[in-house]
């Protein structure tokens, strides 16, 4: 994870090199635990989820304390599950491993639990695209994990950029009750700006 990733003034996440945005979905409620500085470590906020071939990014409509946005690398998500409770809204829950800075020890960071609650409209477009993309990323990550030794550097979240998503987007089912917006072409706002790493540093010019 990365708390408060870099955003453009319009709320779009600043992309990484080779990042391709798949969709955005307004009207969701996002829950995450173990956030330092928040009330008991738990945060609940309403806003927009962006999904790319590398990550999910939640951007809050209104900041909750110091929490304005949250970045979740797809390679670090596991235990994801689509839930359809009888008396509550449909949601996706899961676990997320932290993005640990190179100069710090993994034991200092805890696994997060998250939930994406669909408060407005259906989720028949979002959920299949999300689950298919996660499955593709995991297939690639298993290949990558077998190709390196246990002493190799931590798995780079940006390796997920090699996951092919164009075919998936072309054949995506669009649910008329789901307000998800699919990016048939990439956003062009200040698109010359690209991030090269998850570590905190100024944005590079592409």
Buried (B, 14 or more C-beta within 10 A) or exposed (E): BBBBBBBBEEBBBBBBEEBBBBBBBBBBBBBBBBBEEBEEEEBBBBBBBBBBBBBBBBBBEEEBEEBBBBBBBBBBBEEBEBEEEEEEBBBBBBBBBBBBEEEEEEEEBEBBBBBBBBEEBBBBBBBBBBBBBBEBBBEBBEEBEEEEEEEEEEBEBBBBBEBEBEEBBEEBEEBEEBBBBBBEEEBEEEEEBBBEEBEEEEBBEE
